[in-house]
């Protein structure tokens, strides 16, 4: 029984979220690996050239219907993290869901953008490519250990407009910005396929602590925006408390925070009410991705506008 591999706390959370049948599908999906997806680095190559090069190396490739910068690698006879193309920075191995955060930031050249929790750099290098090496990209991460992977990915992928910083995001200050990405630290309940320790390591106290930090971070991220700027808040969690609950807290705390439509909306609508809780009605514009429905790791993302 898969249910027996989870601690009581986490299982009770999932039982609240899913019907009995859907819970079974969700737990089964957590045992399966997702397809490998790579993002083409538009700064250094074209998609068709990369597909050709990978096909020559006996990599079977496919498309993602909602973006032309991704390639699904169904089967590979070579390690995808060691090909000459990878080492030359032509692509990043990256979960399909994580591309959605960046695609919805509405990046334009010459903007000032921050990725507040940037390591290992999948989203930052995506932002850098969309900026086309113009403007300024602040790639920040609180973890000293993870900064080295962030640095090497930014260098490998030819990003020349990045300033890499190692600050607690709550203390980060570089003036007002056009765009902010907050891919917040979370419980990881969407990535159990990658990290099975999540099944038994999360407790009520952990969740409380995480939500407290997420609330501080989303306020900080929003306050960094210029009026007229956009931010995306995302997590690799499926839990309500870390997603709709945190965004609702921002909307209550900052009256000029407005949820807007996503330009690339993949997934199920966010909750506007859940059990006895009611959230802001505009949270139906947020999106939830589930492993058993979308064959991607669990994910939540929402786009927020800062009005005058």
C-alpha positions as CSV (number, residue, x, y, z in Angstrom):
1,X,0.0,0.0,0.0
2,X,1.5,3.3,-1.1
3,X,-0.4,5.2,1.6
4,X,1.7,3.4,4.2
5,X,4.9,5.0,2.8
6,X,3.7,8.5,3.9
7,X,3.5,9.9,7.4
8,X,0.1,10.6,8.9
9,X,0.4,14.3,8.6
10,X,1.2,14.5,4.9
11,X,-1.3,11.8,4.0
12,X,-4.1,13.7,5.8
13,X,-3.2,16.8,3.7
14,X,-3.5,14.8,0.5
15,X,-6.8,13.2,1.6
16,X,-8.2,16.7,2.0
17,X,-7.0,17.7,-1.5
18,X,-8.1,14.6,-3.5
19,X,-10.9,12.2,-3.7
20,X,-10.1,8.6,-2.9
21,X,-9.7,7.6,-6.5
22,X,-7.6,10.7,-7.4
23,X,-5.4,10.2,-4.3
24,X,-4.5,6.7,-5.6
25,X,-3.6,8.2,-9.0
26,X,-1.5,11.0,-7.3
27,X,0.4,8.6,-5.1
28,X,1.1,6.3,-8.0
29,X,2.3,9.2,-10.1
30,X,4.7,10.1,-7.3
31,X,6.5,6.8,-7.9
32,X,7.2,7.5,-11.6
33,X,9.9,9.6,-13.2
34,X,8.8,12.5,-15.4
35,X,10.0,12.7,-19.0
36,X,13.3,14.6,-19.3
37,X,12.8,18.1,-20.7
38,X,15.4,20.4,-21.9
39,X,15.2,24.2,-22.6
40,X,16.9,25.5,-25.7
41,X,19.2,28.4,-25.0
42,X,18.2,30.9,-27.6
43,X,21.3,33.0,-27.0
44,X,23.6,30.3,-28.4
45,X,21.6,28.0,-30.7
46,X,18.3,27.4,-32.6
47,X,15.8,24.7,-31.7
48,X,16.0,22.9,-35.0
49,X,19.8,22.9,-34.9
50,X,19.8,21.4,-31.4
51,X,17.2,18.8,-32.3
52,X,19.3,17.8,-35.3
53,X,22.5,17.5,-33.1
54,X,20.7,15.4,-30.4
55,X,19.1,13.2,-33.0
56,X,22.6,12.5,-34.4
57,X,23.5,11.3,-30.9
58,X,20.5,8.9,-30.9
59,X,18.3,11.1,-28.6
60,X,14.6,10.6,-29.4
61,X,13.0,14.1,-29.2
62,X,9.5,15.5,-29.0
63,X,7.7,18.8,-28.4
64,X,5.9,20.6,-25.7
65,X,2.7,22.1,-27.1
66,X,2.8,25.3,-25.1
67,X,6.4,26.5,-25.8
68,X,8.7,26.3,-28.7
69,X,11.9,26.6,-26.5
70,X,11.6,23.1,-25.0
71,X,12.5,19.7,-26.2
72,X,11.2,16.5,-24.6
73,X,14.0,13.8,-24.6
74,X,12.1,10.5,-24.6
75,X,15.1,8.2,-24.9
76,X,18.8,8.9,-24.9
77,X,21.8,6.6,-25.3
78,X,24.1,9.3,-24.0
79,X,24.0,11.2,-20.6
80,X,22.2,14.5,-21.5
81,X,24.2,16.4,-18.9
82,X,27.5,15.5,-20.6
83,X,27.0,16.1,-24.3
84,X,29.2,18.6,-26.2
85,X,26.0,20.7,-26.7
86,X,25.2,20.7,-23.0
87,X,28.8,21.7,-22.1
88,X,28.7,24.5,-24.7
89,X,25.6,25.9,-23.0
90,X,23.1,25.1,-25.8
91,X,20.5,23.8,-23.4
92,X,19.5,23.4,-19.7
93,X,17.9,20.2,-18.3
94,X,14.9,21.7,-16.7
95,X,11.4,20.6,-15.5
96,X,8.7,21.7,-17.9
97,X,6.7,23.3,-15.1
98,X,9.6,25.6,-14.0
99,X,9.6,27.2,-17.5
100,X,6.0,28.4,-16.8
101,X,7.2,30.8,-14.1
102,X,9.5,32.6,-16.5
103,X,7.2,32.5,-19.6
104,X,4.6,34.4,-17.5
105,X,6.9,37.2,-16.3
106,X,6.4,39.0,-19.6
107,X,10.1,39.8,-19.9
108,X,11.1,42.6,-22.3
109,X,14.6,43.7,-23.2
110,X,16.4,46.3,-21.0
111,X,14.4,45.5,-17.9
112,X,15.7,45.1,-14.4
113,X,14.7,41.7,-13.1
114,X,15.5,39.7,-9.9
115,X,15.2,35.9,-9.4
116,X,15.1,35.9,-5.6
117,X,15.7,32.2,-5.0
118,X,17.8,31.5,-8.1
119,X,20.0,28.4,-7.6
120,X,20.8,26.2,-9.5
121,X,19.9,28.7,-12.3
122,X,17.3,27.1,-14.6
123,X,14.9,30.0,-14.3
124,X,17.6,32.7,-14.1
125,X,19.3,31.5,-17.4
126,X,15.8,31.4,-19.0
127,X,15.3,35.1,-17.9
128,X,18.7,36.0,-19.2
129,X,17.9,34.5,-22.6
130,X,14.6,36.4,-22.8
131,X,16.4,39.6,-21.8
132,X,18.8,38.8,-24.7
133,X,21.7,39.9,-22.5
134,X,20.3,43.4,-22.1
135,X,19.1,45.1,-18.9
136,X,20.2,43.6,-15.6
137,X,19.4,40.2,-14.1
138,X,20.0,39.8,-10.3
139,X,20.3,36.1,-9.6
140,X,20.2,35.7,-5.8
141,X,20.3,32.8,-3.5
142,X,20.6,32.5,0.3
143,X,22.6,29.2,0.1
144,X,26.3,29.6,-0.2
145,X,26.7,26.0,-1.2
146,X,24.3,26.4,-4.1
147,X,25.8,29.6,-5.5
148,X,28.6,27.6,-7.3
149,X,26.1,25.7,-9.5
150,X,24.3,29.0,-10.2
151,X,27.6,30.6,-11.2
152,X,28.6,27.8,-13.5
153,X,25.2,27.5,-15.2
154,X,25.1,31.3,-15.9
155,X,28.7,31.2,-17.3
156,X,28.0,28.0,-19.3
157,X,24.9,29.5,-20.9
158,X,26.5,32.7,-22.0
159,X,24.5,35.0,-19.7
160,X,26.4,38.3,-19.6
161,X,24.0,40.7,-17.8
162,X,23.7,38.8,-14.5
163,X,24.8,39.9,-11.1
164,X,25.0,36.9,-8.8
165,X,24.3,37.6,-5.1
166,X,24.3,35.5,-1.9
167,X,21.8,37.3,0.4
168,X,18.9,36.4,2.5
169,X,16.1,37.5,0.2
170,X,14.4,39.4,3.0
171,X,17.5,41.7,3.2
172,X,18.0,42.1,-0.6
173,X,17.7,45.6,-1.9
174,X,18.7,47.0,-5.3
175,X,16.0,49.6,-5.7
176,X,12.7,49.1,-7.6
177,X,12.5,46.5,-10.3
178,X,10.4,45.8,-13.4
179,X,10.0,42.1,-12.7
180,X,10.4,39.8,-9.7
181,X,10.4,36.0,-9.7
182,X,9.8,34.4,-6.3
183,X,10.1,30.6,-6.7
184,X,9.7,30.2,-2.9
185,X,11.3,27.6,-0.7
186,X,8.5,25.0,0.1
187,X,7.6,21.6,1.4
188,X,8.5,19.9,-1.9
189,X,5.2,18.0,-2.0
190,X,5.2,18.3,-5.8
191,X,8.5,16.7,-6.3
192,X,8.2,13.4,-4.3
193,X,9.2,11.5,-7.5
194,X,12.6,13.2,-7.2
195,X,12.9,13.2,-3.4
196,X,11.0,10.4,-1.6
197,X,12.2,11.6,1.8
198,X,9.4,14.2,1.6
199,X,6.9,11.4,2.3
200,X,8.0,11.0,5.9
201,X,10.0,14.1,6.8
202,X,7.4,16.9,6.8
203,X,5.4,17.8,9.9
204,X,2.8,20.3,10.9
205,X,5.6,22.4,12.5
206,X,7.6,22.4,9.3
207,X,4.7,23.6,7.3
208,X,3.9,26.4,9.8
209,X,7.5,27.6,9.6
210,X,7.6,27.4,5.8
211,X,4.4,29.3,5.4
212,X,5.6,32.0,7.8
213,X,8.7,32.5,5.6
214,X,6.7,32.4,2.4
215,X,4.4,35.1,3.6
216,X,7.4,37.3,4.5
217,X,9.0,36.6,1.1
218,X,6.0,37.4,-1.0
219,X,5.5,40.7,0.7
220,X,9.2,41.5,0.2
221,X,9.1,40.5,-3.5
222,X,6.0,42.6,-4.1
223,X,7.5,45.6,-2.4
224,X,10.5,45.4,-4.6
225,X,8.4,46.0,-7.7
226,X,8.0,49.3,-9.5
227,X,4.3,50.4,-10.0
228,X,3.2,48.8,-13.2
229,X,5.6,45.8,-12.6
230,X,4.8,42.1,-12.5
231,X,5.9,39.3,-10.3
232,X,5.4,35.6,-10.4
233,X,5.0,33.5,-7.3
234,X,5.6,29.8,-7.6
235,X,6.2,26.7,-5.5
236,X,6.9,23.0,-6.2
237,X,4.1,22.2,-3.6
238,X,0.5,21.2,-4.0
239,X,-0.5,22.2,-0.5
240,X,-3.1,25.0,-0.2
241,X,-1.4,26.7,2.8
242,X,1.8,27.4,0.7
243,X,0.0,28.5,-2.4
244,X,-3.5,30.1,-2.4
245,X,-3.1,30.8,1.4
246,X,0.1,32.8,0.9
247,X,-1.1,34.7,-2.2
248,X,-4.4,35.6,-0.4
249,X,-2.3,36.9,2.5
250,X,-0.5,39.3,0.0
251,X,-3.7,40.5,-1.5
252,X,-5.1,41.3,2.0
253,X,-1.8,43.0,3.1
254,X,-1.2,45.1,-0.1
255,X,-4.4,46.5,-1.7
256,X,-2.5,47.4,-5.0
257,X,-1.6,43.7,-5.6
258,X,-3.8,42.3,-8.4
259,X,-3.8,38.8,-9.8
260,X,-3.8,38.9,-13.6
261,X,-4.3,36.4,-16.4
262,X,-1.4,34.2,-17.3
263,X,-0.1,34.4,-20.8
264,X,0.7,30.7,-20.7
265,X,-1.8,29.0,-18.5
266,X,-1.2,25.2,-18.1
267,X,-2.9,23.3,-15.3
268,X,-6.0,23.4,-13.2
269,X,-7.4,26.6,-11.8
270,X,-6.3,27.8,-8.3
271,X,-8.8,27.4,-5.4
272,X,-11.1,30.3,-4.5
273,X,-12.4,28.3,-1.5
274,X,-11.2,25.1,0.1
275,X,-13.1,23.4,2.9
276,X,-14.1,26.2,5.3
277,X,-11.7,28.8,3.9
278,X,-12.5,31.4,1.3
279,X,-9.8,33.1,-0.8
280,X,-9.8,36.0,-3.1
281,X,-11.9,35.3,-6.2
282,X,-9.2,36.2,-8.6
283,X,-7.1,33.1,-7.4
284,X,-8.9,31.1,-10.1
285,X,-6.4,32.8,-12.5
286,X,-3.5,30.9,-10.7
287,X,-2.7,27.4,-12.0
288,X,-2.0,24.1,-10.2
289,X,0.0,21.3,-11.9
290,X,-0.5,17.7,-10.7
291,X,1.8,14.8,-11.5
292,X,-1.1,12.4,-12.2
293,X,-2.9,14.9,-14.5
294,X,-0.2,16.7,-16.4
295,X,2.8,14.3,-16.2
296,X,4.9,17.1,-14.7
297,X,6.1,17.6,-11.1
298,X,3.5,19.2,-8.8
299,X,3.6,23.0,-9.1
300,X,1.7,26.2,-8.4
301,X,2.2,29.6,-10.1
302,X,0.4,32.9,-10.3
303,X,1.1,36.3,-11.9
304,X,0.7,39.5,-9.8
305,X,0.5,43.1,-11.0
306,X,1.5,46.1,-8.9
307,X,-1.1,48.9,-9.5
308,X,-0.4,52.6,-8.7
